[in-house]
Amino acid sequence: MVILLAEYADEPIDVGHTVKLVVVHDLVEIYAGDSPAYVPGATDDQQEREAAAAERLFGLLPADQATSMRALWEEFESGASPEARFGKAMDRLQPMLLNWLNGGGTWQMPGATEALVRARVAGVVAGSATLGEVTGLLVDEGLRRGWIRS
């Protein structure tokens, strides 16, 4: 998605660097276990689980690689660069598209509400106003179709 949608980033980005950021982020998330966004309390310890997973994974690497991978992970998590902001936008956009293509998907879970779904859209807007606008339209249509509770 980063490669295909880079032209919609609000700021110029280095696509290769952005891909590194999202891959390292996802690798840590795989080992930490993803947290369902619409299950109450599921994300409460997410940061701690991800920090522990990062420590474990990066600890397997030679020191120079561990330092490099940790820096990428920390850059993504902080959202401190244009690449990190766009990478985070892609991280939020992907599940929104999956929900859309799956007839509402997790938007239909008991904990999902319009307010929570729109809060997820804010993460897309932070890296791409254009893609944020599109996700806002998806949410509007998801509401109209009854996939999301107001």
Backbone as a printed PyTorch tensor [residue, N CA C, xyz], in Angstrom:
tensor([[[  0.8240,  -1.1970,   0.0000],
         [  0.0000,   0.0000,   0.0000],
         [  0.8670,   1.2590,   0.0000]],

        [[  1.9730,   1.2200,   0.7440],
         [  2.8570,   2.3850,   0.7700],
         [  3.3320,   2.7010,  -0.6360]],

        [[  3.7560,   1.6840,  -1.3700],
         [  4.2920,   1.8950,  -2.7080],
         [  3.2240,   2.4560,  -3.6380]],

        [[  2.0320,   1.8860,  -3.5800],
         [  0.9620,   2.2900,  -4.4910],
         [  0.3230,   3.6230,  -4.1410]],

        [[  0.2920,   3.9680,  -2.8540],
         [ -0.4390,   5.1550,  -2.4310],
         [  0.4560,   6.3100,  -2.0010]],

        [[  1.7630,   6.1770,  -2.1680],
         [  2.7140,   7.2050,  -1.7240],
         [  2.4050,   8.5820,  -2.2900]],

        [[  1.8600,   8.6250,  -3.4770],
         [  1.5680,   9.9340,  -4.0820],
         [  0.5130,  10.7170,  -3.3020]],

        [[ -0.1970,  10.0570,  -2.3950],
         [ -1.2220,  10.7240,  -1.6010],
         [ -0.7240,  11.1720,  -0.2290]],

        [[  0.5570,  10.9710,   0.0460],
         [  1.1210,  11.4540,   1.3090],
         [  1.0530,  12.9730,   1.3340]],

        [[  0.7510,  13.5260,   2.4900],
         [  0.6670,  14.9840,   2.6160],
         [  2.0190,  15.6640,   2.4920]],

        [[  3.0780,  14.9310,   2.8180],
         [  4.4330,  15.4620,   2.7530],
         [  5.2570,  14.5330,   1.8750]],

        [[  6.3000,  15.0380,   1.2350],
         [  7.1620,  14.1330,   0.4640],
         [  7.7390,  13.0550,   1.3830]],

        [[  7.7510,  11.8160,   0.8860],
         [  8.2950,  10.7100,   1.6850],
         [  9.2960,   9.9170,   0.8660]],

        [[ 10.1870,   9.2630,   1.5860],
         [ 11.0910,   8.2780,   1.0030],
         [ 10.3400,   6.9510,   1.0890]],

        [[  9.8740,   6.4440,  -0.0410],
         [  9.0360,   5.2390,  -0.0650],
         [  9.7760,   4.0390,   0.5170]],

        [[ 11.0280,   3.8550,   0.1560],
         [ 11.7870,   2.7230,   0.6700],
         [ 11.9070,   2.7670,   2.1870]],

        [[ 12.1590,   3.9410,   2.7260],
         [ 12.2650,   4.0770,   4.1780],
         [ 10.9060,   3.8070,   4.8340]],

        [[  9.8500,   4.2830,   4.2230],
         [  8.5040,   4.0680,   4.7680],
         [  8.1640,   2.5790,   4.7810]],

        [[  8.5330,   1.8650,   3.7290],
         [  8.2970,   0.4180,   3.6880],
         [  9.0530,  -0.2590,   4.8340]],

        [[ 10.3030,   0.1450,   5.0770],
         [ 11.0580,  -0.4210,   6.2010],
         [ 10.3110,  -0.1910,   7.5140]],

        [[  9.7940,   1.0100,   7.6950],
         [  9.0860,   1.3330,   8.9380],
         [  7.8680,   0.4310,   9.1460]],

        [[  7.0670,   0.2610,   8.1080],
         [  5.8440,  -0.5410,   8.2920],
         [  6.1720,  -2.0250,   8.4640]],

        [[  7.2180,  -2.4980,   7.7990],
         [  7.5830,  -3.9080,   7.9550],
         [  8.0820,  -4.1770,   9.3760]],

        [[  8.9400,  -3.3250,   9.8970],
         [  9.4440,  -3.5160,  11.2560],
         [  8.2950,  -3.3900,  12.2600]],

        [[  7.4250,  -2.4170,  12.0640],
         [  6.2530,  -2.2700,  12.9420],
         [  5.3970,  -3.5350,  12.9260]],

        [[  5.1200,  -4.0400,  11.7410],
         [  4.2670,  -5.2300,  11.6460],
         [  4.9410,  -6.4630,  12.2290]],

        [[  6.2420,  -6.5900,  12.0540],
         [  6.9530,  -7.7270,  12.6320],
         [  6.8220,  -7.7280,  14.1590]],

        [[  7.0210,  -6.5800,  14.7670],
         [  6.8660,  -6.4830,  16.2190],
         [  5.4240,  -6.7920,  16.6110]],

        [[  4.4770,  -6.2590,  15.8520],
         [  3.0570,  -6.4810,  16.1460],
         [  2.6790,  -7.9650,  16.0330]],

        [[  3.2740,  -8.6570,  15.0870],
         [  3.0120, -10.0940,  14.9430],
         [  3.4020, -10.8260,  16.2170]],

        [[  4.5870, -10.5130,  16.7350],
         [  5.0630, -11.1950,  17.9360],
         [  4.3500, -10.7280,  19.2010]],

        [[  3.8700,  -9.4970,  19.2080],
         [  3.1480,  -8.9800,  20.3740],
         [  1.7050,  -9.4610,  20.3780]],

        [[  1.1950,  -9.7630,  19.2070],
         [ -0.2220, -10.0960,  19.0730],
         [ -1.0000,  -8.8190,  18.8100]],

        [[ -1.7600,  -8.8170,  17.7620],
         [ -2.5450,  -7.6380,  17.4130],
         [ -3.6930,  -7.4970,  18.4010]],

        [[ -4.1240,  -6.2910,  18.6170],
         [ -5.2200,  -6.0120,  19.5460],
         [ -6.4470,  -5.5880,  18.7580]],

        [[ -7.5450,  -6.3150,  18.8820],
         [ -8.7610,  -5.9250,  18.1750],
         [ -9.2150,  -4.5290,  18.6210]],

        [[ -9.3420,  -3.6350,  17.6850],
         [ -9.6350,  -2.2360,  17.9970],
         [-10.9870,  -2.0360,  18.6580]],

        [[-11.9420,  -2.9040,  18.4010],
         [-13.2970,  -2.6750,  18.8800],
         [-13.7080,  -3.6120,  20.0180]],

        [[-12.7180,  -4.2150,  20.6680],
         [-12.9890,  -5.0400,  21.8430],
         [-12.5500,  -4.2320,  23.0580]],

        [[-13.4960,  -3.8570,  23.9270],
         [-13.1330,  -3.0360,  25.0890],
         [-11.9990,  -3.6610,  25.9020]],

        [[-10.9800,  -2.8400,  26.1850],
         [ -9.8440,  -3.2750,  26.9920],
         [ -8.7650,  -4.0210,  26.2380]],

        [[ -9.0170,  -4.3940,  24.9830],
         [ -8.0480,  -5.2130,  24.2390],
         [ -6.7400,  -4.4820,  23.9530]],

        [[ -6.7850,  -3.1690,  23.8930],
         [ -5.5700,  -2.4130,  23.5770],
         [ -4.8940,  -1.8320,  24.8210]],

        [[ -5.4440,  -2.1190,  26.0000],
         [ -4.9140,  -1.5190,  27.2320],
         [ -3.4340,  -1.7960,  27.4460]],

        [[ -2.9860,  -3.0050,  27.1540],
         [ -1.5780,  -3.3510,  27.3780],
         [ -0.7970,  -3.5100,  26.0780]],

        [[ -1.3320,  -2.9750,  24.9990],
         [ -0.7040,  -3.1530,  23.6910],
         [  0.7160,  -2.5890,  23.6590]],

        [[  0.9080,  -1.3870,  24.1950],
         [  2.2410,  -0.7810,  24.1520],
         [  3.2570,  -1.6230,  24.9180]],

        [[  2.8510,  -2.1570,  26.0710],
         [  3.7630,  -2.9790,  26.8580],
         [  4.0960,  -4.2730,  26.1260]],

        [[  3.0790,  -4.9070,  25.5080],
         [  3.3170,  -6.1470,  24.7620],
         [  4.2400,  -5.9010,  23.5790]],

        [[  4.0380,  -4.7800,  22.8840],
         [  4.8840,  -4.4790,  21.7300],
         [  6.3060,  -4.1460,  22.1620]],

        [[  6.4690,  -3.4310,  23.2500],
         [  7.8200,  -3.1130,  23.7380],
         [  8.5550,  -4.4000,  24.1200]],

        [[  7.8550,  -5.3190,  24.7610],
         [  8.4730,  -6.5990,  25.1350],
         [  8.8250,  -7.4140,  23.8960]],

        [[  7.9450,  -7.4210,  22.9040],
         [  8.2160,  -8.1520,  21.6610],
         [  9.4080,  -7.5360,  20.9330]],

        [[  9.4720,  -6.2090,  20.8950],
         [ 10.5960,  -5.5350,  20.2380],
         [ 11.9070,  -5.8950,  20.9320]],

        [[ 11.8870,  -5.8610,  22.2470],
         [ 13.0920,  -6.2000,  23.0160],
         [ 13.5520,  -7.6220,  22.7020]],

        [[ 12.5930,  -8.5420,  22.6690],
         [ 12.9130,  -9.9520,  22.3980],
         [ 13.4480, -10.1230,  20.9660]],

        [[ 12.7530,  -9.5390,  19.9940],
         [ 13.1580,  -9.6960,  18.5950],
         [ 14.4850,  -9.0210,  18.3000]],

        [[ 14.6310,  -7.7840,  18.7200],
         [ 15.8660,  -7.0660,  18.4170],
         [ 17.0400,  -7.6640,  19.1750]],

        [[ 16.7610,  -8.3180,  20.2960],
         [ 17.8080,  -8.9790,  21.0660],
         [ 18.4120, -10.1820,  20.3560]],

        [[ 17.7340, -10.6810,  19.3420],
         [ 18.2480, -11.8070,  18.5670],
         [ 19.2840, -11.3800,  17.5260]],

        [[ 19.3650, -10.0790,  17.2860],
         [ 20.2210,  -9.5510,  16.2160],
         [ 21.5780,  -9.1040,  16.7370]],

        [[ 22.5660,  -9.0450,  15.8300],
         [ 23.8280,  -8.4100,  16.2080],
         [ 23.5560,  -6.9590,  16.6250]],

        [[ 24.3930,  -6.4220,  17.4760],
         [ 24.1630,  -5.1040,  18.0700],
         [ 23.8710,  -4.0040,  17.0460]],

        [[ 24.6290,  -3.9550,  15.9490],
         [ 24.4200,  -2.8860,  14.9730],
         [ 23.0510,  -3.0050,  14.3010]],

        [[ 22.6260,  -4.2250,  13.9820],
         [ 21.3110,  -4.4200,  13.3800],
         [ 20.2000,  -4.1700,  14.3870]],

        [[ 20.4000,  -4.5820,  15.6180],
         [ 19.4040,  -4.3430,  16.6620],
         [ 19.1740,  -2.8450,  16.8330]],

        [[ 20.2480,  -2.0860,  16.8450],
         [ 20.1420,  -0.6300,  16.9880],
         [ 19.3850,  -0.0250,  15.8180]],

        [[ 19.7050,  -0.4860,  14.6120],
         [ 19.0520,   0.0160,  13.4060],
         [ 17.5590,  -0.3260,  13.3900]],

        [[ 17.2220,  -1.5650,  13.7220],
         [ 15.8110,  -1.9840,  13.7220],
         [ 15.0230,  -1.2770,  14.8180]],

        [[ 15.6240,  -1.1200,  15.9840],
         [ 14.9510,  -0.4160,  17.0790],
         [ 14.6750,   1.0320,  16.6770]],

        [[ 15.6380,   1.6620,  16.0150],
         [ 15.4470,   3.0510,  15.5850],
         [ 14.2760,   3.1520,  14.6110]],

        [[ 14.1580,   2.2040,  13.6870],
         [ 13.0300,   2.1990,  12.7570],
         [ 11.7120,   2.0330,  13.5110]],

        [[ 11.6820,   1.0800,  14.4370],
         [ 10.4620,   0.8240,  15.2090],
         [ 10.0660,   2.0550,  16.0190]],

        [[ 11.0410,   2.6710,  16.6810],
         [ 10.7520,   3.8580,  17.4980],
         [ 10.3010,   5.0290,  16.6310]],

        [[ 10.8790,   5.1660,  15.4460],
         [ 10.4590,   6.2330,  14.5320],
         [  8.9990,   6.0440,  14.1380]],

        [[  8.6330,   4.8060,  13.7800],
         [  7.2400,   4.5340,  13.4170],
         [  6.3210,   4.8500,  14.5890]],

        [[  6.6410,   4.3130,  15.7530],
         [  5.7780,   4.4730,  16.9230],
         [  5.5870,   5.9380,  17.2950]],

        [[  6.6260,   6.7420,  17.1590],
         [  6.5430,   8.1540,  17.5480],
         [  5.8040,   9.0030,  16.5190]],

        [[  5.7820,   8.5380,  15.2630],
         [  5.1620,   9.3390,  14.2020],
         [  5.9070,  10.6360,  13.9610]],

        [[  7.1930,  10.6300,  14.2550],
         [  7.9770,  11.8580,  14.2300],
         [  8.4280,  12.3190,  12.8450]],

        [[  8.2920,  11.4810,  11.8310],
         [  8.7500,  11.8480,  10.4880],
         [  7.5900,  11.7420,   9.5040]],

        [[  7.7090,  12.3870,   8.3500],
         [  6.6620,  12.2290,   7.3250],
         [  6.4510,  10.7620,   6.9610]],

        [[  7.5560,   9.9980,   6.9020],
         [  7.4570,   8.5740,   6.5730],
         [  6.6760,   7.8160,   7.6450]],

        [[  6.9350,   8.1150,   8.8980],
         [  6.2230,   7.4400,   9.9940],
         [  4.7450,   7.8130,   9.9870]],

        [[  4.4390,   9.0770,   9.7400],
         [  3.0290,   9.4990,   9.7070],
         [  2.2880,   8.8130,   8.5600]],

        [[  2.9300,   8.7060,   7.4080],
         [  2.2610,   8.0380,   6.2920],
         [  2.1680,   6.5330,   6.5480]],

        [[  3.2050,   5.9490,   7.1250],
         [  3.1590,   4.5290,   7.4690],
         [  2.0320,   4.2360,   8.4440]],

        [[  1.8580,   5.0820,   9.4440],
         [  0.7580,   4.9090,  10.3950],
         [ -0.5880,   5.0570,   9.6830]],

        [[ -0.6500,   5.9630,   8.7150],
         [ -1.8930,   6.1220,   7.9480],
         [ -2.2200,   4.8330,   7.2020]],

        [[ -1.2130,   4.1940,   6.6320],
         [ -1.4460,   2.9330,   5.9260],
         [ -1.8730,   1.8370,   6.9090]],

        [[ -1.2890,   1.8700,   8.1130],
         [ -1.6310,   0.8900,   9.1400],
         [ -3.1040,   1.0190,   9.5540]],

        [[ -3.6420,   2.2210,   9.4950],
         [ -5.0610,   2.4480,   9.8110],
         [ -5.9610,   2.2270,   8.5970]],

        [[ -5.4450,   2.5530,   7.4210],
         [ -6.2570,   2.4200,   6.2040],
         [ -6.5390,   0.9610,   5.8610]],

        [[ -5.5360,   0.0970,   6.0050],
         [ -5.7120,  -1.3010,   5.5940],
         [ -6.9130,  -1.9710,   6.2640]],

        [[ -7.0560,  -1.9180,   7.6000],
         [ -8.2310,  -2.5770,   8.1870],
         [ -9.5450,  -1.9250,   7.7860]],

        [[ -9.5070,  -0.6250,   7.5080],
         [-10.7470,   0.0270,   7.0580],
         [-11.1710,  -0.5340,   5.6980]],

        [[-10.2040,  -0.7170,   4.8120],
         [-10.5150,  -1.2880,   3.5010],
         [-10.9760,  -2.7360,   3.6360]],

        [[-10.3170,  -3.4890,   4.5280],
         [-10.7320,  -4.8800,   4.7420],
         [-12.1640,  -4.9460,   5.2800]],

        [[-12.4950,  -4.0740,   6.2050],
         [-13.8670,  -4.0410,   6.7200],
         [-14.8500,  -3.7000,   5.6090]],

        [[-14.4910,  -2.7380,   4.8050],
         [-15.3670,  -2.3360,   3.7010],
         [-15.5940,  -3.5020,   2.7360]],

        [[-14.5270,  -4.1610,   2.3470],
         [-14.6250,  -5.2460,   1.3800],
         [-15.2790,  -6.5010,   1.9620]],

        [[-15.3750,  -6.5530,   3.3000],
         [-15.9640,  -7.6990,   3.9800],
         [-17.3700,  -7.3760,   4.5060]],

        [[-18.0410,  -6.4530,   3.8590],
         [-19.4130,  -6.1360,   4.2500],
         [-19.5490,  -5.6140,   5.6630]],

        [[-18.5700,  -4.8880,   6.1240],
         [-18.6220,  -4.3020,   7.4550],
         [-17.6450,  -4.9330,   8.4230]],

        [[-17.3100,  -6.2050,   8.2200],
         [-16.2960,  -6.8800,   9.0470],
         [-16.4120,  -6.5540,  10.5160]],

        [[-15.2940,  -6.1180,  11.1110],
         [-15.2730,  -5.8500,  12.5490],
         [-16.0410,  -4.5940,  12.9410]],

        [[-16.4640,  -3.8000,  11.9640],
         [-17.3200,  -2.6580,  12.2870],
         [-18.6320,  -3.1310,  12.9140]],

        [[-18.9650,  -4.3960,  12.7090],
         [-20.2260,  -4.9200,  13.2280],
         [-20.0780,  -5.5610,  14.6080]],

        [[-18.8760,  -5.5090,  15.1760],
         [-18.6680,  -6.0530,  16.5250],
         [-19.4230,  -5.1910,  17.5350]],

        [[-19.8190,  -5.7870,  18.6490],
         [-20.5840,  -5.0340,  19.6490],
         [-19.8930,  -3.7530,  20.1330]],

        [[-18.5760,  -3.7460,  20.2470],
         [-17.8800,  -2.5670,  20.7470],
         [-17.6500,  -1.4760,  19.7270]],

        [[-17.9280,  -1.7460,  18.4690],
         [-17.6670,  -0.7610,  17.4130],
         [-18.8040,   0.2390,  17.3350]],

        [[-18.4430,   1.5050,  17.3520],
         [-19.4240,   2.5750,  17.1930],
         [-18.8840,   3.5580,  16.1570]],

        [[-19.7480,   4.4160,  15.6960],
         [-19.3160,   5.4240,  14.7330],
         [-18.1530,   6.2400,  15.2980]],

        [[-18.2420,   6.6340,  16.5560],
         [-17.1920,   7.4550,  17.1570],
         [-15.8400,   6.7270,  17.1460]],

        [[-15.8400,   5.4380,  17.4860],
         [-14.5810,   4.6820,  17.4830],
         [-14.0410,   4.4910,  16.0750]],

        [[-14.9330,   4.2180,  15.1280],
         [-14.4900,   4.0340,  13.7420],
         [-13.9350,   5.3450,  13.2050]],

        [[-14.6090,   6.4520,  13.4940],
         [-14.1120,   7.7590,  13.0240],
         [-12.7800,   8.1170,  13.6960]],

        [[-12.5810,   7.6890,  14.9260],
         [-11.2970,   7.9280,  15.5930],
         [-10.1780,   7.2140,  14.8410]],

        [[-10.4730,   6.0440,  14.2830],
         [ -9.4840,   5.3160,  13.4890],
         [ -9.1730,   6.0860,  12.1950]],

        [[-10.1900,   6.7410,  11.6330],
         [-10.0000,   7.5370,  10.4150],
         [ -8.9980,   8.6600,  10.6790]],

        [[ -9.0030,   9.2030,  11.8930],
         [ -8.0920,  10.2950,  12.2200],
         [ -6.6420,   9.8870,  12.0010]],

        [[ -6.3230,   8.6250,  12.2150],
         [ -4.9700,   8.1370,  11.9750],
         [ -4.5970,   8.1620,  10.5040]],

        [[ -5.5850,   8.0260,   9.6290],
         [ -5.3200,   8.1150,   8.1900],
         [ -5.1200,   9.5790,   7.8120]],

        [[ -5.9840,  10.4410,   8.3360],
         [ -5.9110,  11.8710,   8.0280],
         [ -4.5490,  12.4430,   8.4080]],

        [[ -3.9550,  11.9380,   9.4860],
         [ -2.6630,  12.4550,   9.9560],
         [ -1.5530,  12.2880,   8.9260]],

        [[ -1.6960,  11.3370,   8.0160],
         [ -0.6670,  11.1210,   7.0000],
         [ -1.1050,  11.4600,   5.5940]],

        [[ -2.4220,  11.5520,   5.3860],
         [ -2.9390,  11.8380,   4.0520],
         [ -4.3650,  12.3660,   4.1430]],

        [[ -4.5020,  13.6630,   3.9560],
         [ -5.8370,  14.2570,   3.9890],
         [ -6.7320,  13.6520,   2.9010]],

        [[ -6.1590,  13.3900,   1.7520],
         [ -6.9280,  12.8180,   0.6390],
         [ -7.4660,  11.4420,   0.9910]],

        [[ -6.6020,  10.5620,   1.4940],
         [ -7.0500,   9.2200,   1.8660],
         [ -7.9540,   9.2690,   3.0920]],

        [[ -7.7310,  10.2290,   3.9760],
         [ -8.6170,  10.4230,   5.1140],
         [-10.0190,  10.7900,   4.6730]],

        [[-10.0980,  11.6080,   3.6480],
         [-11.4080,  11.9870,   3.0950],
         [-12.1160,  10.7530,   2.5290]],

        [[-11.3730,   9.9160,   1.8280],
         [-11.9530,   8.6980,   1.2560],
         [-12.4360,   7.7680,   2.3660]],

        [[-11.6320,   7.5990,   3.4160],
         [-12.0670,   6.7230,   4.5040],
         [-13.2840,   7.3010,   5.2080]],

        [[-13.3700,   8.6140,   5.2890],
         [-14.5750,   9.2370,   5.8490],
         [-15.8110,   8.8850,   5.0330]],

        [[-15.6580,   8.8490,   3.7160],
         [-16.7760,   8.4520,   2.8510],
         [-17.1370,   6.9820,   3.0610]],

        [[-16.1250,   6.1340,   3.2790],
         [-16.4000,   4.7190,   3.5600],
         [-17.2020,   4.5690,   4.8540]],

        [[-16.8420,   5.3430,   5.8550],
         [-17.5730,   5.2910,   7.1200],
         [-19.0040,   5.7840,   6.9210]],

        [[-19.1630,   6.8770,   6.1850],
         [-20.5180,   7.3850,   5.9040],
         [-21.3670,   6.3050,   5.2430]],

        [[-20.7980,   5.6460,   4.2570],
         [-21.5430,   4.6030,   3.5470],
         [-21.7530,   3.3740,   4.4410]],

        [[-20.7720,   3.0590,   5.2830],
         [-20.9330,   1.9570,   6.2360],
         [-22.0780,   2.2250,   7.1910]],

        [[-22.2340,   3.4690,   7.5970],
         [-23.3770,   3.8490,   8.4480],
         [-24.6830,   3.6680,   7.6900]],

        [[-24.6970,   4.1720,   6.4560],
         [-25.9230,   4.0680,   5.6350],
         [-26.3320,   2.6310,   5.4310]],

        [[-25.3420,   1.7380,   5.2810],
         [-25.6250,   0.3140,   5.0420],
         [-25.9180,  -0.4630,   6.3300]],

        [[-25.7790,   0.1970,   7.4500],
         [-26.0480,  -0.4580,   8.7260],
         [-24.8950,  -1.2970,   9.2550]],

        [[-23.7010,  -1.0990,   8.7080],
         [-22.5350,  -1.8550,   9.1460],
         [-21.9300,  -1.2760,  10.4260]],

        [[-22.1980,   0.0020,  10.6670],
         [-21.6340,   0.7130,  11.8190],
         [-22.8020,   1.3160,  12.6080]],

        [[-22.7290,   1.1700,  13.9250],
         [-23.7580,   1.7690,  14.7790],
         [-23.4110,   3.2200,  15.0680]],

        [[-24.4050,   4.0760,  14.9980],
         [-24.1610,   5.4990,  15.3220],
         [-24.1180,   5.7070,  16.8210]]])
